């Protein structure tokens, strides 16, 4: 089944939810409390955010090495949040302004969520590493149900952790990741999704996605998918609702779109404005959680530094079919086909 997609899925989940960047869709001006952004899905009331733009790294600009902190008073809808206090600077769409979640005035950046731990962490700011630890298994049913348990180590490295405040920030990030992962017991691994192109009304059982090579490969009638993967495979979701356990009854192609007919009607409406997507589920983790956190120090080279370690496990079932063809047989030369008939 392989551990790499699990680690990649974990990194993607942390980036989407702990960092949660979203571009401004209109200028954020001095005195504003309402901020319009592309997608507020990963943001929540009372979370701290920073306002920042691409001039942050450009010397000589007004916003060089500058960003602004704020807290979310309310998530109004998919494209709007309200802040507790008015904005103090102008953050312009022309300068690629965006909003990003943070904790304790210490942002975590995409490039510092890393696959595998490091002897030297390449930043003095917040960093997170995700590293596979082990794989174990046990039979849970006969014939062929092998439960495989993957364990990962997630390290959280803090900024200025020699201070009391720095240690608190590191611990808050650790707790946020703990809450995130234990709120995603059936973590998405190897899922495939595509935007829904047309609003879907409640009671409908048809969705439209773009006609691409990948969508043709992944969105096919469930009856054509080998057992056991045809069961409970597809999901419809937007920022407001989600419904699962669908199978695909039929697909057809026309005008650059794929028409997908589901085996049941939807309870809710799903809109493109709220980022409706159609999802094919990949590997299914029937049990997963963070079962241990160590708040303390770790050794890096000759130094001990402050860090926290979360240990996560995820279990899935791998099907083994019997009888199995042995791959230990001897290799013989090909026997030429010959006629057994003879003449006298």
C-alpha positions as CSV (number, residue, x, y, z in Angstrom):
1,X,0.0,0.0,0.0
2,X,3.0,2.3,0.6
3,X,3.7,4.9,3.3
4,X,4.8,7.8,1.0
5,X,1.2,8.8,0.0
6,X,0.2,8.8,3.7
7,X,3.0,11.2,4.7
8,X,2.3,13.4,1.6
9,X,-1.4,13.4,2.6
10,X,-0.5,14.4,6.2
11,X,1.7,17.3,5.0
12,X,-1.1,18.5,2.7
13,X,-3.6,18.4,5.5
14,X,-1.3,20.4,7.8
15,X,-0.6,23.0,5.1
16,X,-4.3,23.4,4.2
17,X,-5.6,23.7,7.8
18,X,-2.8,25.1,10.0
19,X,-1.4,27.6,7.4
20,X,-4.6,28.2,5.5
21,X,-3.7,31.0,3.0
22,X,-6.3,32.8,1.0
23,X,-5.8,35.6,-1.5
24,X,-7.7,38.9,-1.2
25,X,-10.3,39.4,-3.9
26,X,-10.7,43.1,-3.2
27,X,-8.4,45.7,-1.7
28,X,-8.2,45.7,2.1
29,X,-8.1,49.3,3.1
30,X,-7.3,51.2,6.3
31,X,-10.2,51.1,8.7
32,X,-11.9,48.1,7.2
33,X,-13.1,45.2,9.4
34,X,-14.7,43.2,6.6
35,X,-12.1,41.4,4.4
36,X,-13.0,39.7,1.1
37,X,-11.0,36.6,0.3
38,X,-11.1,33.7,-2.1
39,X,-12.1,31.0,0.3
40,X,-12.7,31.1,4.1
41,X,-13.3,27.4,4.4
42,X,-10.2,26.7,6.6
43,X,-10.7,29.7,8.9
44,X,-12.7,29.9,12.1
45,X,-14.0,32.5,14.6
46,X,-11.3,33.8,17.1
47,X,-8.4,32.5,15.1
48,X,-5.4,34.8,14.6
49,X,-4.4,35.8,11.1
50,X,-1.8,37.9,9.4
51,X,-2.3,40.3,6.4
52,X,0.6,40.2,4.1
53,X,1.5,40.8,0.4
54,X,4.3,39.9,-2.1
55,X,6.2,43.1,-1.2
56,X,7.3,41.5,2.1
57,X,10.5,40.3,0.5
58,X,11.1,43.3,-1.8
59,X,13.5,45.8,-0.3
60,X,12.6,49.5,-0.7
61,X,8.8,48.9,-0.7
62,X,6.4,50.1,1.9
63,X,5.6,46.6,3.1
64,X,9.1,45.2,3.1
65,X,9.5,42.8,6.1
66,X,6.0,43.9,7.2
67,X,2.7,42.2,7.9
68,X,-0.3,43.0,10.1
69,X,-1.9,40.8,12.8
70,X,-5.6,40.5,13.3
71,X,-8.2,38.1,14.8
72,X,-11.4,36.8,13.2
73,X,-14.6,37.9,14.8
74,X,-16.8,36.0,12.4
75,X,-16.6,33.9,9.2
76,X,-19.4,35.6,7.2
77,X,-19.5,33.3,4.2
78,X,-17.2,31.5,1.7
79,X,-15.7,34.9,0.5
80,X,-15.8,37.1,3.6
81,X,-14.5,37.4,7.2
82,X,-15.0,40.1,9.8
83,X,-12.1,41.2,12.0
84,X,-12.3,42.3,15.6
85,X,-10.3,45.5,14.9
86,X,-9.9,47.8,11.9
87,X,-7.1,47.3,9.5
88,X,-4.1,49.6,10.0
89,X,-2.6,49.4,6.5
90,X,-3.7,49.1,2.8
91,X,-3.3,45.6,1.4
92,X,-3.9,45.6,-2.3
93,X,-4.9,43.0,-4.8
94,X,-2.3,44.5,-7.2
95,X,0.4,43.5,-4.7
96,X,-1.1,40.0,-4.3
97,X,-2.3,40.6,-0.8
98,X,-3.5,37.5,1.1
99,X,-4.6,36.4,4.6
100,X,-3.0,33.5,6.4
101,X,-3.7,31.8,9.8
102,X,-1.0,32.0,12.5
103,X,-0.6,31.3,16.2
104,X,1.0,33.6,18.7
105,X,2.3,36.0,16.1
106,X,4.5,33.2,14.6
107,X,3.4,32.2,11.1
108,X,4.2,28.7,9.7
109,X,5.1,28.8,6.0
110,X,4.6,26.1,3.4
111,X,8.3,25.5,2.7
112,X,8.8,24.6,6.4
113,X,6.4,21.7,6.5
114,X,8.9,19.0,5.5
115,X,8.9,15.4,4.6
116,X,11.3,13.7,7.0
117,X,13.0,15.1,10.1
118,X,16.3,17.0,9.7
119,X,19.6,17.2,11.7
120,X,19.5,20.9,11.0
121,X,16.1,22.7,10.7
122,X,16.5,25.3,7.9
123,X,14.7,28.1,9.7
124,X,14.6,30.0,13.0
125,X,10.8,30.3,12.6
126,X,8.1,27.6,13.1
127,X,8.7,24.3,11.3
128,X,7.0,21.0,11.2
129,X,8.4,17.7,9.9
130,X,6.5,14.5,9.2
131,X,8.5,11.2,9.2
132,X,7.3,7.6,8.9
133,X,8.2,5.4,11.9
134,X,6.9,1.9,11.4
135,X,4.5,-0.5,9.8
136,X,2.9,-3.4,11.6
137,X,0.0,-5.7,10.8
138,X,-2.4,-8.4,12.0
139,X,-5.0,-10.6,10.4
140,X,-8.5,-9.4,11.3
141,X,-10.6,-11.8,9.1
142,X,-10.1,-14.8,7.0
143,X,-9.7,-15.1,4.1
144,X,-7.4,-12.3,3.4
145,X,-8.1,-9.2,5.6
146,X,-4.7,-7.9,6.8
147,X,-4.9,-4.8,9.0
148,X,-1.9,-2.6,8.4
149,X,-1.0,0.0,11.0
150,X,1.3,2.9,9.9
151,X,2.9,5.1,12.5
152,X,4.3,8.6,11.8
153,X,6.3,11.1,13.9
154,X,5.3,14.7,13.6
155,X,7.8,17.2,15.0
156,X,7.0,20.8,15.8
157,X,9.9,23.2,16.1
158,X,9.3,26.6,17.7
159,X,10.7,30.1,17.3
160,X,12.6,31.6,20.3
161,X,11.8,28.6,22.4
162,X,14.4,29.6,25.0
163,X,11.8,32.0,26.2
164,X,8.6,31.2,28.1
165,X,6.4,32.8,25.4
166,X,8.2,30.9,22.6
167,X,7.6,27.6,24.3
168,X,3.9,28.4,24.7
169,X,3.6,29.2,21.0
170,X,5.2,25.9,20.1
171,X,2.8,24.1,22.4
172,X,-0.1,25.9,20.9
173,X,0.9,24.7,17.4
174,X,1.3,21.2,18.7
175,X,-2.2,21.3,20.2
176,X,-3.7,22.7,17.0
177,X,-2.2,19.8,15.0
178,X,-3.5,17.3,17.6
179,X,-7.0,18.8,17.3
180,X,-6.8,18.7,13.5
181,X,-5.7,15.1,13.2
182,X,-8.1,13.8,15.8
183,X,-10.9,15.7,14.1
184,X,-10.0,13.8,10.9
185,X,-10.2,10.2,12.2
186,X,-10.8,8.9,8.6
187,X,-8.0,10.9,7.1
188,X,-8.1,11.4,3.3
189,X,-5.3,9.5,1.6
190,X,-5.0,9.3,-2.2
191,X,-8.3,11.0,-2.7
192,X,-9.0,12.5,-6.2
193,X,-11.3,15.5,-6.6
194,X,-12.4,17.8,-9.4
195,X,-14.5,21.0,-9.3
196,X,-18.2,20.6,-10.1
197,X,-19.0,22.9,-13.0
198,X,-22.7,23.5,-12.6
199,X,-24.7,24.1,-9.4
200,X,-26.5,21.0,-8.2
201,X,-29.9,21.3,-6.6
202,X,-31.3,19.3,-3.7
203,X,-32.9,16.1,-5.0
204,X,-30.7,15.9,-8.1
205,X,-28.5,12.9,-8.8
206,X,-26.4,14.4,-11.6
207,X,-23.1,16.3,-11.4
208,X,-20.9,17.8,-14.2
209,X,-17.1,17.9,-14.2
210,X,-14.6,18.9,-16.8
211,X,-13.8,16.3,-19.5
212,X,-10.1,15.6,-18.8
213,X,-8.0,12.5,-19.1
214,X,-7.7,12.2,-15.3
215,X,-11.4,12.6,-14.8
216,X,-12.2,10.0,-17.4
217,X,-9.8,7.6,-15.5
218,X,-11.1,8.2,-12.0
219,X,-14.8,8.9,-12.6
220,X,-16.2,5.6,-14.0
221,X,-19.3,3.5,-13.3
222,X,-18.9,1.8,-10.0
223,X,-19.8,-1.6,-11.5
224,X,-16.6,-1.5,-13.5
225,X,-14.3,-1.0,-10.5
226,X,-12.9,-4.2,-9.0
227,X,-14.2,-5.3,-5.6
228,X,-14.1,-4.1,-2.8
229,X,-13.4,-0.5,-4.1
230,X,-16.8,0.0,-5.8
231,X,-18.5,0.3,-2.4
232,X,-18.9,3.8,-0.8
233,X,-16.5,5.4,-3.1
234,X,-17.7,8.9,-4.1
235,X,-18.5,12.1,-2.3
236,X,-20.1,15.5,-3.1
237,X,-18.9,18.4,-1.0
238,X,-18.8,22.2,-0.8
239,X,-18.0,24.7,2.0
240,X,-21.5,24.1,3.6
241,X,-22.3,20.4,3.2
242,X,-20.9,17.0,2.4
243,X,-22.6,13.7,1.4
244,X,-20.8,10.4,1.0
245,X,-21.4,6.7,0.1
246,X,-22.4,7.3,-3.5
247,X,-21.7,5.0,-6.5
248,X,-21.6,6.1,-10.1
249,X,-24.5,4.6,-12.2
250,X,-23.4,6.0,-15.5
251,X,-21.2,8.6,-17.3
252,X,-21.4,10.4,-20.6
253,X,-19.3,12.9,-22.4
254,X,-20.4,16.0,-24.3
255,X,-19.2,19.6,-24.9
256,X,-16.0,19.4,-22.8
257,X,-18.0,18.0,-19.8
258,X,-18.5,14.7,-18.1
259,X,-22.1,14.0,-17.0
260,X,-22.0,11.8,-13.9
261,X,-25.2,10.1,-12.7
262,X,-25.2,8.9,-9.1
263,X,-27.1,6.0,-7.6
264,X,-29.0,8.2,-5.2
265,X,-30.3,11.7,-4.9
266,X,-28.6,14.5,-2.9
267,X,-30.2,16.0,0.2
268,X,-28.5,19.4,-0.1
269,X,-27.7,21.9,-2.8
270,X,-24.1,22.4,-3.9
271,X,-22.9,25.5,-5.6
272,X,-19.8,26.5,-7.6
273,X,-19.6,29.7,-5.5
274,X,-19.0,27.6,-2.5
275,X,-16.4,25.4,-4.2
276,X,-18.4,22.3,-4.9
277,X,-16.2,19.3,-5.7
278,X,-16.7,15.7,-6.7
279,X,-14.4,13.3,-4.9
280,X,-13.3,9.7,-5.4
281,X,-12.1,8.2,-2.2
282,X,-8.8,6.4,-2.2
283,X,-7.3,4.5,0.6
284,X,-9.6,4.2,3.6
285,X,-8.2,4.5,7.1
286,X,-10.8,2.8,9.4
287,X,-9.0,4.0,12.6
288,X,-6.5,6.8,13.1
289,X,-5.5,9.3,15.7
290,X,-2.7,11.0,17.6
291,X,-2.2,8.7,20.6
292,X,0.8,10.4,22.2
293,X,2.5,13.9,22.5
294,X,5.9,14.6,24.1
295,X,6.4,18.2,25.1
296,X,10.1,18.7,25.8
297,X,13.5,18.7,24.1
298,X,15.2,16.7,21.3
299,X,18.8,16.4,20.4
300,X,20.0,17.8,17.1
301,X,23.7,17.1,16.6
302,X,25.5,18.2,19.8
303,X,22.6,20.5,20.9
304,X,19.4,20.0,22.7
305,X,16.5,22.1,21.4
306,X,12.9,22.7,22.3
307,X,10.4,20.7,20.2
308,X,7.3,18.7,20.5
309,X,6.7,15.2,19.0
310,X,3.2,13.9,18.1
311,X,2.9,10.2,17.3
312,X,0.1,9.4,14.9
313,X,-1.2,6.0,13.7
314,X,-3.5,5.0,10.8
315,X,-5.0,1.6,10.1
316,X,-6.3,0.2,6.8
317,X,-7.2,-3.2,5.5
318,X,-5.2,-4.8,2.7
319,X,-7.0,-7.6,0.9
320,X,-5.1,-10.8,0.1
321,X,-6.6,-13.3,-2.3
322,X,-6.2,-17.1,-2.0
323,X,-5.0,-19.3,-3.5
324,X,-1.9,-17.3,-4.4
325,X,0.4,-18.1,-7.3
326,X,3.8,-18.9,-5.9
327,X,6.7,-16.6,-7.1
328,X,9.2,-19.1,-5.8
329,X,8.9,-21.6,-8.6
330,X,11.9,-22.5,-10.7
331,X,12.4,-20.7,-14.0
332,X,12.4,-23.0,-16.9
333,X,13.0,-22.5,-20.6
334,X,10.0,-22.0,-22.7
335,X,8.6,-25.3,-24.0
336,X,7.9,-25.1,-27.7
337,X,4.4,-26.2,-28.7
338,X,4.6,-29.4,-30.9
339,X,2.1,-31.7,-32.5
340,X,1.7,-35.1,-30.9
341,X,0.3,-36.7,-34.1
342,X,2.5,-39.2,-36.1
343,X,2.2,-41.0,-39.4
344,X,3.1,-44.5,-40.3
